[in-house]
Amino acid sequence: MAWTELKDLESATEKCRRYYDAQYSKSSSYWGEQPNLLVPLISSYLRPDSRILVVGCGEGRDAIFLARLDFEVVATEISSFGLKRAKEIVSEENGSLVLLMLDAHEPHDHLGQFDAVLMMNVIQHLSPDLIPDRIGHFKSLVKPGGIFSAQLFTVEDPHFLSAANSAGGFSRRLTIEHPERKYRIRFFEKGELRSYFNGWEMIHYHEGLIWDKPHGVQSDFHQHGMARMIARRRLGI
Ligand SMILES: C[S@@+](CC[C@H](N)C(=O)[O-])C[C@H]1O[C@@H](n2cnc3c(N)ncnc32)[C@H](O)[C@@H]1O
């Protein structure tokens, strides 16, 4: 990778880390304590001795939920404040939760293979040019028969549509800088997430507008364009 590309990647990831560090250092939880709606469903497909990787775990709501169900969970983040909050919540508990400071652009294969890999609301923050490579990397960490789940923003999202409108109509650029938070977001086109998982069994796939509860600086219920997927790696691929 050329030096300029590496510098851009670092500064874009740094902007994201800075935003979330500031949010996660506040006294109340940014995302709330309930797991992502897909996570209880994912847990119902896993054997009790399953190992799970949660990438970009935020303050740990999904990882903590799964560790409390006695799964062996490894959760990664770039925000030390997110990891600190998760550590505080589980400090008195006996479950198996390993929290690691690790950038999703870095190799994760030293962590071994997993029965499930979760990337909830994190792929959109990765370097757009590297997204295919990173999805390929995390897919390779799923054991045959195991699960990959992701949730991410799509071009139906009101933020994307207003950015496209202010650019004078439909924008072919799928990556925008958040107007206030200054971090980069890559929106996915219709069917794009699914296209990375040809040959996998789709247990759940939904794209459309969803209502999100108030969180962080957003004090009202609001809508997002989302793709949500639970896919199973078939035996033999
Ligand atoms: C929208 S939040 C979602 C947090 C969590 N997955 C959840 O749903 O509660 C995105 C998270 O991804 C993390 N993140 C962004 N870029 C990352 C990267 N390159 N590697 C690991 N985590 C990253 C951010 O720090 C932030 O906590």
PDBQT file of the ligand as one rigid body, heavy atoms in Angstrom, charges set to zero:
ROOT
HETATM    1  C1  LIG A 301     -21.893   2.336  14.885  1.00  0.00    +0.000 C 
HETATM    2  S1  LIG A 301     -20.814   1.773  16.146  1.00  0.00    +0.000 S 
HETATM    3  C2  LIG A 301     -21.476   0.161  16.501  1.00  0.00    +0.000 C 
HETATM    4  C3  LIG A 301     -20.991  -0.444  17.782  1.00  0.00    +0.000 C 
HETATM    5  C4  LIG A 301     -21.507  -1.852  18.064  1.00  0.00    +0.000 C 
HETATM    6  N1  LIG A 301     -21.197  -2.783  17.014  1.00  0.00    +0.000 N 
HETATM    7  C5  LIG A 301     -22.978  -1.817  18.313  1.00  0.00    +0.000 C 
HETATM    8  O1  LIG A 301     -23.745  -2.110  17.377  1.00  0.00    +0.000 OA
HETATM    9  O2  LIG A 301     -23.349  -1.472  19.442  1.00  0.00    +0.000 OA
HETATM   10  C6  LIG A 301     -19.371   1.415  15.191  1.00  0.00    +0.000 C 
HETATM   11  C7  LIG A 301     -18.212   0.914  16.028  1.00  0.00    +0.000 C 
HETATM   12  O3  LIG A 301     -17.180   0.446  15.181  1.00  0.00    +0.000 OA
HETATM   13  C8  LIG A 301     -15.936   0.828  15.719  1.00  0.00    +0.000 C 
HETATM   14  N2  LIG A 301     -14.969   0.875  14.626  1.00  0.00    +0.000 N 
HETATM   15  C9  LIG A 301     -14.892   1.786  13.631  1.00  0.00    +0.000 A 
HETATM   16  N3  LIG A 301     -13.856   1.503  12.815  1.00  0.00    +0.000 NA
HETATM   17  C10 LIG A 301     -13.288   0.368  13.311  1.00  0.00    +0.000 A 
HETATM   18  C11 LIG A 301     -12.168  -0.419  12.912  1.00  0.00    +0.000 A 
HETATM   19  N4  LIG A 301     -11.428  -0.079  11.856  1.00  0.00    +0.000 N 
HETATM   20  N5  LIG A 301     -11.868  -1.504  13.654  1.00  0.00    +0.000 NA
HETATM   21  C12 LIG A 301     -12.609  -1.857  14.740  1.00  0.00    +0.000 A 
HETATM   22  N6  LIG A 301     -13.664  -1.137  15.178  1.00  0.00    +0.000 NA
HETATM   23  C13 LIG A 301     -14.011  -0.040  14.465  1.00  0.00    +0.000 A 
HETATM   24  C14 LIG A 301     -16.228   2.203  16.327  1.00  0.00    +0.000 C 
HETATM   25  O4  LIG A 301     -15.272   2.582  17.284  1.00  0.00    +0.000 OA
HETATM   26  C15 LIG A 301     -17.626   1.999  16.912  1.00  0.00    +0.000 C 
HETATM   27  O5  LIG A 301     -17.583   1.557  18.239  1.00  0.00    +0.000 OA
ENDROOT
TORSDOF 0
